[in-house]
Amino acid sequence: MRILLLGHLGQLGWEARRSLACLGEIIALDYPQIDLSQPQTLPPLIREIRPHIIYNATAYTAVDKAEQERHLAEQINAVAPGVLAECAREIRAVLIHFSTDYVFDGNKGTPYTETDPPNPLNVYGKTKWQGEQAVQAVDDVYLIFRTSWVYSLRRDSFVTKVLEWSRKQEVLRVVDDQIGNPTWARMLAEVTANLLSCHRDDPYTQLHEKRGLYHLAGKGWASRFEWAQAILALDSEHEQQATRQLLPARTKEFPTPARRPLFSALDCTRFEQTFNLSLPPWREALALAMQR
């Protein structure tokens, strides 16, 4: 099986390159070898490689900057996924694409399912939703995975920021009214690799009936405050912490250019029942990630 991995230098892509390695030949590309802000450059490259799987781990993820860089976010998050889906259909490849809990407005109050209507609050969420729609419109063999609060200790993430803040601030204030599913990038990569391993003989045919949109994130949910509490408690270099107090705060106390949904936890039941796979509870995954 030949897998084209796009974005191998990112949080998810770095982990995916290692998790997918046992499945076959990996062609791993990132900027400037590929540039999803120029979607018209993708078809010739994909026709030349002719992969069985296109694994798109790229995205424009700068949530606040997207408010000023709408066109760039649209090209990468909205237009490019549609082009990838068209290329996948042309060569009979499976497209693996990742989206976000930020397609929702956070007003539901309970975990979102795949049938809940999106209503993004910011440009980032809107462009990711448009990307989902572009892939679905091609209507070939695709798997779109909406995920939430992805982190890695290898790249900047909420986890690395909390650890950095804890070395500098005696009092640390973190919002307790934003709720989602913390998701370790390694677990996300491993579960998608396991899924592909179960369909490796003929993924295009075997996944045809299972194609669609799924929620895939760490099991359970937490506020960012609860997440920060767990990060500090699991810090293996606890003695280096300057933080003596961790206090809850409200989102309105930290104005940002982009609005965030307050409760965007995802219900992953559909994925678990379809593929008989799941991600572990977020606290267990965090404990493993923090073993450095």
C-alpha positions as CSV (number, residue, x, y, z in Angstrom):
1,M,0.0,0.0,0.0
2,R,1.3,3.4,-0.9
3,I,0.4,6.3,1.4
4,L,0.8,10.0,0.6
5,L,1.1,11.8,3.9
6,L,0.7,15.5,3.6
7,G,2.0,17.7,6.4
8,H,4.4,15.3,8.1
9,L,6.1,18.0,10.1
10,G,3.0,19.0,12.0
11,Q,1.7,17.6,15.3
12,L,-0.4,14.9,13.7
13,G,1.7,14.4,10.7
14,W,4.9,13.7,12.7
15,E,3.1,10.9,14.6
16,A,1.3,9.6,11.6
17,R,4.5,9.1,9.7
18,R,5.6,6.6,12.4
19,S,2.2,5.0,12.9
20,L,1.7,4.4,9.2
21,A,5.2,3.1,8.5
22,C,4.2,-0.6,9.0
23,L,1.5,-0.4,6.4
24,G,3.6,0.1,3.3
25,E,5.4,2.8,1.4
26,I,5.1,6.3,2.9
27,I,5.6,9.4,0.7
28,A,5.8,12.1,3.3
29,L,5.6,15.7,2.1
30,D,5.3,19.1,3.7
31,Y,5.8,22.8,2.7
32,P,7.5,23.8,0.4
33,Q,7.3,20.4,-1.4
34,I,3.6,20.9,-1.2
35,D,1.7,24.1,-0.8
36,L,-2.0,23.7,-0.1
37,S,-2.4,27.5,-0.4
38,Q,-1.9,26.8,-4.1
39,P,-4.5,24.0,-4.6
40,Q,-4.0,23.9,-8.4
41,T,-0.5,22.5,-7.9
42,L,-1.8,19.3,-6.2
43,P,-3.2,17.3,-9.1
44,P,0.0,16.8,-11.1
45,L,1.9,15.7,-7.9
46,I,-0.8,13.2,-6.9
47,R,-1.2,11.8,-10.4
48,E,2.6,11.1,-10.4
49,I,2.6,9.4,-7.0
50,R,-0.7,7.5,-7.5
51,P,-1.1,6.6,-3.8
52,H,-3.7,4.2,-2.4
53,I,-4.3,6.5,0.6
54,I,-4.1,10.3,0.7
55,Y,-3.7,11.2,4.4
56,N,-4.2,15.0,4.8
57,A,-2.6,16.1,8.1
58,T,-2.3,19.7,6.9
59,A,-4.5,22.6,7.9
60,Y,-4.4,26.3,8.6
61,T,-4.8,26.2,12.4
62,A,-4.0,29.8,13.5
63,V,-7.5,30.5,14.8
64,D,-7.0,34.2,15.6
65,K,-4.8,35.0,12.6
66,A,-7.4,33.5,10.3
67,E,-9.7,36.4,11.1
68,Q,-7.2,38.6,9.1
69,E,-6.0,35.9,6.7
70,R,-9.3,34.7,5.5
71,H,-8.2,34.0,1.9
72,L,-5.2,31.9,3.0
73,A,-7.3,29.9,5.5
74,E,-9.9,29.3,2.8
75,Q,-7.4,28.1,0.3
76,I,-5.8,25.6,2.7
77,N,-8.9,24.5,4.7
78,A,-11.8,24.9,2.3
79,V,-10.5,24.7,-1.3
80,A,-7.6,22.2,-1.1
81,P,-9.6,19.4,0.5
82,G,-12.0,19.5,-2.4
83,V,-9.2,19.2,-4.9
84,L,-7.7,16.3,-2.9
85,A,-11.0,14.6,-3.0
86,E,-11.3,15.0,-6.8
87,C,-7.7,13.7,-7.2
88,A,-8.5,10.7,-4.9
89,R,-11.6,9.8,-7.0
90,E,-9.6,10.0,-10.2
91,I,-7.0,7.5,-9.1
92,R,-9.3,5.4,-6.9
93,A,-7.6,6.4,-3.6
94,V,-9.1,6.8,-0.1
95,L,-8.9,10.3,1.3
96,I,-8.3,10.7,5.0
97,H,-9.1,14.3,6.1
98,F,-9.3,15.9,9.6
99,S,-11.7,18.6,10.7
100,T,-12.5,20.3,14.0
101,D,-15.0,20.7,16.8
102,Y,-14.9,24.4,16.0
103,V,-17.5,23.9,13.3
104,F,-20.0,24.1,16.2
105,D,-21.1,27.2,18.1
106,G,-21.0,25.5,21.5
107,N,-24.6,26.3,22.5
108,K,-25.9,22.7,22.6
109,G,-24.7,22.0,26.1
110,T,-24.1,18.2,25.5
111,P,-21.6,16.4,23.2
112,Y,-22.1,17.0,19.5
113,T,-22.9,14.1,17.2
114,E,-22.3,14.0,13.4
115,T,-26.0,14.9,12.7
116,D,-25.9,18.2,14.7
117,P,-25.9,21.2,12.4
118,P,-22.6,23.1,12.3
119,N,-22.6,26.8,13.1
120,P,-19.0,28.0,13.3
121,L,-18.2,31.2,15.3
122,N,-15.0,32.1,13.5
123,V,-13.2,32.0,10.2
124,Y,-11.2,29.0,11.1
125,G,-14.2,26.9,11.9
126,K,-16.1,28.2,8.9
127,T,-13.3,27.3,6.5
128,K,-12.9,23.8,8.0
129,W,-16.7,23.2,7.6
130,Q,-16.4,24.4,4.0
131,G,-13.6,21.8,3.5
132,E,-15.8,19.1,4.9
133,Q,-18.6,20.1,2.4
134,A,-16.1,20.2,-0.5
135,V,-15.0,16.6,0.2
136,Q,-18.5,15.4,0.7
137,A,-19.6,17.0,-2.6
138,V,-17.2,14.8,-4.5
139,D,-18.9,11.8,-2.8
140,D,-16.2,9.2,-3.3
141,V,-14.4,7.1,-0.7
142,Y,-13.4,9.5,2.1
143,L,-13.1,9.5,5.9
144,I,-13.5,12.9,7.5
145,F,-12.5,12.9,11.2
146,R,-13.6,15.8,13.3
147,T,-11.3,16.0,16.3
148,S,-10.8,18.3,19.3
149,W,-8.0,20.0,21.2
150,V,-5.1,18.1,19.6
151,Y,-1.8,18.3,21.5
152,S,1.7,17.1,21.3
153,L,4.8,17.7,23.4
154,R,6.9,17.9,20.2
155,R,5.2,21.1,18.9
156,D,3.5,24.1,20.5
157,S,0.2,23.1,22.0
158,F,-1.9,23.8,25.1
159,V,0.1,21.3,27.0
160,T,3.5,22.8,26.2
161,K,2.1,26.3,26.9
162,V,0.8,25.4,30.3
163,L,4.2,23.9,31.2
164,E,6.0,27.0,29.9
165,W,3.7,29.3,31.9
166,S,4.2,27.2,35.0
167,R,7.9,27.9,34.9
168,K,7.3,31.7,34.9
169,Q,4.1,32.6,36.8
170,E,3.3,32.1,40.5
171,V,-0.4,32.5,39.8
172,L,-1.8,30.9,36.7
173,R,-5.3,31.7,35.5
174,V,-7.0,29.3,33.0
175,V,-10.5,29.5,31.6
176,D,-13.0,27.0,33.0
177,D,-15.9,27.7,30.7
178,Q,-14.4,26.2,27.5
179,I,-15.0,22.4,27.3
180,G,-13.8,19.9,24.8
181,N,-12.0,16.6,24.3
182,P,-8.2,16.8,24.8
183,T,-6.7,14.5,22.1
184,W,-3.1,13.3,22.0
185,A,-1.8,13.5,18.4
186,R,-0.1,10.1,18.8
187,M,-3.3,8.3,19.8
188,L,-5.1,10.0,16.9
189,A,-2.4,8.8,14.5
190,E,-2.4,5.3,15.9
191,V,-6.1,4.7,15.8
192,T,-6.3,5.8,12.1
193,A,-3.3,3.6,11.3
194,N,-5.1,0.7,13.0
195,L,-8.2,1.4,11.0
196,L,-6.3,1.3,7.7
197,S,-4.5,-1.8,8.8
198,C,-7.9,-3.6,9.0
199,H,-8.6,-2.6,5.4
200,R,-5.2,-2.8,3.9
201,D,-5.9,-5.5,1.2
202,D,-8.2,-3.1,-0.8
203,P,-8.9,0.0,1.1
204,Y,-10.8,1.7,-1.7
205,T,-13.3,-1.1,-1.9
206,Q,-13.4,-2.1,1.7
207,L,-14.0,1.4,3.0
208,H,-16.6,2.3,0.4
209,E,-19.6,1.4,2.6
210,K,-18.0,3.0,5.7
211,R,-17.1,6.3,4.0
212,G,-18.3,9.4,5.7
213,L,-17.9,11.9,8.5
214,Y,-17.0,10.7,12.0
215,H,-16.1,12.3,15.3
216,L,-12.8,11.0,16.7
217,A,-11.3,12.6,19.9
218,G,-10.1,11.7,23.3
219,K,-12.8,9.9,25.4
220,G,-14.5,12.1,27.9
221,W,-14.3,15.9,28.1
222,A,-12.8,18.6,30.3
223,S,-12.6,22.3,30.8
224,R,-9.3,23.9,29.9
225,F,-8.9,24.6,33.7
226,E,-9.3,20.8,34.5
227,W,-6.9,20.0,31.7
228,A,-4.3,22.4,33.1
229,Q,-4.7,20.9,36.6
230,A,-3.9,17.5,35.1
231,I,-1.0,18.8,33.2
232,L,0.6,20.3,36.3
233,A,-0.1,17.2,38.4
234,L,1.6,15.0,35.8
235,D,4.6,17.2,35.2
236,S,7.7,15.0,35.7
237,E,9.7,18.1,36.5
238,H,7.4,19.4,39.1
239,E,10.2,21.0,41.1
240,Q,10.7,23.5,38.2
241,Q,7.2,24.9,38.5
242,A,7.0,28.5,39.8
243,T,3.2,28.3,39.9
244,R,1.8,28.2,43.4
245,Q,-1.9,28.9,42.5
246,L,-4.0,27.7,39.5
247,L,-7.2,29.8,39.4
248,P,-10.2,29.5,37.2
249,A,-11.2,32.3,34.8
250,R,-13.9,33.1,32.3
251,T,-13.3,33.4,28.5
252,K,-14.6,37.0,28.5
253,E,-11.7,37.9,30.7
254,F,-9.3,37.1,27.8
255,P,-10.6,38.8,24.6
256,T,-9.3,37.3,21.4
257,P,-9.9,38.2,17.7
258,A,-11.8,34.9,17.1
259,R,-14.7,33.7,19.2
260,R,-14.4,30.1,20.6
261,P,-17.3,27.7,21.2
262,L,-17.7,27.2,25.0
263,F,-18.9,23.6,24.9
264,S,-17.6,21.7,21.8
265,A,-17.2,18.2,23.2
266,L,-17.6,15.5,20.6
267,D,-19.6,12.2,20.8
268,C,-17.6,9.5,19.1
269,T,-20.1,6.7,19.3
270,R,-20.6,6.4,15.6
271,F,-16.8,5.9,15.0
272,E,-16.6,3.4,17.8
273,Q,-19.5,1.3,16.6
274,T,-18.5,1.4,12.9
275,F,-14.8,0.5,13.3
276,N,-14.7,-1.2,16.8
277,L,-11.9,1.2,17.7
278,S,-11.7,4.1,20.1
279,L,-9.3,6.5,21.7
280,P,-8.6,6.1,25.4
281,P,-9.9,8.4,28.2
282,W,-8.1,11.7,27.8
283,R,-6.5,11.5,31.3
284,E,-4.9,8.2,30.5
285,A,-3.6,9.5,27.2
286,L,-2.2,12.6,28.9
287,A,-0.4,10.5,31.5
288,L,1.3,8.5,28.7
289,A,2.2,11.7,26.8
290,M,3.7,13.3,29.9
291,Q,6.1,10.3,30.5
292,R,9.2,12.0,29.2
